[in-house]
Amino acid sequence: MRVLIVEDDTEILRLLATALTSAGYAVDTAGDGEDGHHLGSTESYDSIILDLGLPKLDGLSILERWRKEGITTPVLILTARDSWTEKVKGLRAGADDYVAKPFQMEEVIARIEALIRRAKGIVNPVLTIGPLTLDTAQSTVFRDGRPIVMTPLEYRLTAYMMMRHGAVISKTEITEHIYDQSFDCDSNVIEVLINRLRKKIGAEVIETRRGQGYVLAL
């Protein structure tokens, strides 16, 4: 899963990026409103953390522009403005959730998890499909009740495919949702990753649809 953080406080930005990366997310960052708006408009994200008090372009303006542009990515507003009027403005501008600073990192991560699940129509943090079980709260995957040791990339791909169960997922879509902006990959990298994953969760679990992509065949 891929997350964008738009925050001008460099220390908060660093802490959020580190925590989300450790929790298994691919993370892109922006330190001002213009860069944040551009990334959110041109890249594919599963969720966005957006500060309101940004230089160059404020958070509410960014959010309003995204929604007018048809960007439906779930947005969590993170700001020092904690009055109820500010919360109402943010929610009416199109935010999906709201956390005031100072905050607990675990709460922010839990809210991001919940936003992504809801956006994909999943209510329970534990998702079971066939022999596979995905625990989004613990960032773990099990097959027949046994934990599977995975790299962050393998976990992100498994989580994304399980949340998109039944859909054919192209190589482009995989690239957009499990790698951050700085990663330079080609189709061969995706094939290698898919093959590694098949060895861990079962070769029969992921079907190749020639010319289209891959599907979780459970």
C-alpha positions in Angstrom: 0.0 0.0 0.0 1.2 3.5 -0.9 0.8 6.6 1.2 1.5 10.3 0.6 2.4 12.6 3.5 2.1 16.4 3.0 3.6 18.1 6.0 6.0 21.1 6.3 7.3 20.2 9.7 10.4 18.2 8.8 10.6 16.3 12.1 7.0 15.3 12.0 7.4 14.3 8.4 10.4 12.2 9.2 8.7 10.5 12.1 5.5 9.7 10.1 7.5 8.4 7.1 9.6 6.2 9.3 6.6 4.8 11.2 4.6 4.1 8.1 7.5 2.5 6.3 8.1 0.3 9.3 4.4 -0.6 9.2 4.8 -1.9 5.7 3.7 1.1 3.5 5.5 2.6 0.6 5.7 6.3 1.4 6.1 9.5 -0.6 6.5 12.9 1.0 6.0 16.6 0.2 7.0 19.6 2.3 4.7 22.2 0.8 1.3 22.5 -0.7 2.2 22.9 -4.3 4.3 19.7 -4.3 1.7 17.9 -2.3 -1.1 18.9 -4.7 1.0 17.8 -7.7 1.8 14.4 -6.3 -1.8 13.7 -5.1 -3.1 14.7 -8.6 -0.6 12.7 -10.7 0.3 9.6 -8.6 -1.8 6.7 -7.3 -2.1 6.5 -3.5 -4.1 4.3 -1.2 -4.3 7.1 1.4 -3.0 10.6 2.0 -2.0 12.4 5.3 -2.5 16.1 4.8 -1.5 19.0 7.0 -3.6 22.2 6.8 -1.0 24.9 7.6 1.2 24.4 4.6 3.4 27.0 2.7 2.6 27.9 -0.9 -0.9 26.3 -0.8 -2.9 25.5 2.3 -4.3 22.1 3.0 -8.0 23.0 2.6 -7.4 24.4 -0.9 -5.4 21.3 -1.9 -8.3 19.1 -0.7 -10.9 21.1 -2.5 -8.9 21.0 -5.7 -8.4 17.2 -5.4 -12.1 16.6 -5.0 -13.0 18.9 -7.9 -10.4 17.0 -10.0 -12.2 13.7 -9.1 -9.4 12.4 -6.8 -11.2 10.1 -4.4 -8.1 8.9 -2.4 -9.0 8.8 1.4 -7.5 11.8 3.1 -6.6 12.1 6.8 -6.1 15.7 7.9 -3.3 16.1 10.5 -3.1 19.6 12.0 -2.6 21.8 15.0 -5.9 23.4 14.3 -8.1 21.4 16.7 -11.2 23.6 17.0 -14.5 21.9 16.0 -15.0 24.6 13.3 -11.7 23.6 11.6 -12.7 20.0 11.7 -16.0 20.8 10.1 -14.3 22.8 7.4 -11.9 19.9 6.7 -14.6 17.3 6.6 -16.8 19.4 4.3 -13.9 20.0 2.0 -13.7 16.3 1.5 -11.5 14.8 4.3 -12.3 11.3 5.5 -10.8 11.6 9.0 -9.1 14.2 11.2 -6.4 14.0 13.9 -5.1 17.0 15.9 -1.5 17.6 16.9 0.1 16.4 19.1 -0.9 12.9 18.2 0.0 9.3 19.0 1.8 7.6 16.1 -0.1 4.4 16.6 -3.4 6.2 16.3 -2.5 7.8 13.0 -1.4 4.4 11.6 -4.6 2.7 12.8 -6.7 5.4 11.2 -4.8 5.1 7.9 -5.3 1.3 8.0 -9.1 1.9 8.6 -9.4 4.4 5.8 -7.7 2.0 3.3 -9.9 -0.9 4.4 -13.1 1.1 4.1 -12.1 2.5 0.7 -11.7 -1.1 -0.5 -15.0 -2.2 1.1 -13.3 -4.2 4.0 -14.6 -3.7 7.5 -12.6 -6.3 9.5 -8.9 -5.7 10.1 -8.3 -9.4 9.6 -9.1 -10.6 6.1 -9.3 -14.4 5.2 -9.4 -15.6 1.7 -9.1 -19.3 1.2 -6.0 -20.5 3.1 -4.6 -17.0 3.4 -5.2 -14.6 6.3 -4.1 -11.0 6.3 -3.9 -9.1 9.6 -3.6 -5.4 8.6 -3.1 -4.3 12.2 -0.1 -6.5 12.7 1.1 -6.4 9.0 1.3 -10.2 8.9 0.1 -13.0 6.6 -0.7 -16.6 7.4 -1.3 -19.6 5.3 -3.4 -22.4 7.0 -2.7 -20.7 10.3 1.0 -20.6 9.9 2.8 -17.2 9.7 4.7 -16.5 6.4 7.9 -14.5 6.7 7.8 -11.7 4.1 9.8 -8.7 3.0 8.0 -5.4 3.1 7.5 -5.5 -0.7 6.1 -9.1 -0.6 3.7 -8.0 2.2 2.5 -4.9 0.4 1.8 -6.9 -2.8 0.0 -9.7 -0.8 -2.1 -7.2 1.1 -3.0 -5.3 -2.1 -3.9 -8.4 -4.0 -6.0 -9.7 -1.1 -7.9 -6.4 -0.8 -8.5 -6.5 -4.6 -9.5 -10.2 -4.5 -10.9 -11.3 -7.8 -9.7 -8.3 -9.8 -7.1 -8.6 -12.5 -4.2 -6.3 -11.5 -1.9 -5.0 -14.1 1.9 -4.6 -13.7 1.4 -0.8 -13.9 -1.2 -0.9 -11.0 1.2 -3.0 -8.9 4.0 -0.5 -9.5 1.8 2.4 -8.6 0.6 0.9 -5.3 3.6 -0.9 -3.8 6.6 1.2 -4.7 7.4 4.7 -3.7 8.1 7.5 -6.2 11.9 7.1 -6.0 11.9 3.4 -7.0 12.9 2.7 -10.6 11.4 -0.6 -11.6 10.5 -2.4 -14.8 8.2 -5.3 -15.7 10.9 -7.9 -15.0 11.1 -6.7 -11.4 7.4 -7.3 -11.0 7.7 -10.8 -12.4 10.6 -11.6 -10.0 8.5 -10.4 -7.1 5.4 -12.4 -8.2 7.6 -15.5 -8.5 9.0 -15.0 -5.0 5.5 -14.6 -3.6 4.3 -17.7 -5.3 7.0 -19.7 -3.6 5.8 -18.4 -0.2 2.0 -18.5 -0.5 1.6 -21.2 -3.2 2.1 -21.2 -7.0 -1.7 -21.9 -7.5 -2.7 -18.8 -5.6 -1.7 -16.2 -8.2 -2.8 -16.7 -11.8 -1.2 -14.9 -14.7 -3.6 -13.4 -17.2 -1.5 -13.0 -20.3 -1.5 -9.4 -21.6 -3.6 -8.2 -18.6 -1.8 -8.9 -15.3 -2.3 -11.1 -12.2 -5.3 -12.2 -10.1 -5.6 -13.8 -6.7 -7.3 -17.1 -7.7 -8.9 -18.2 -4.5 
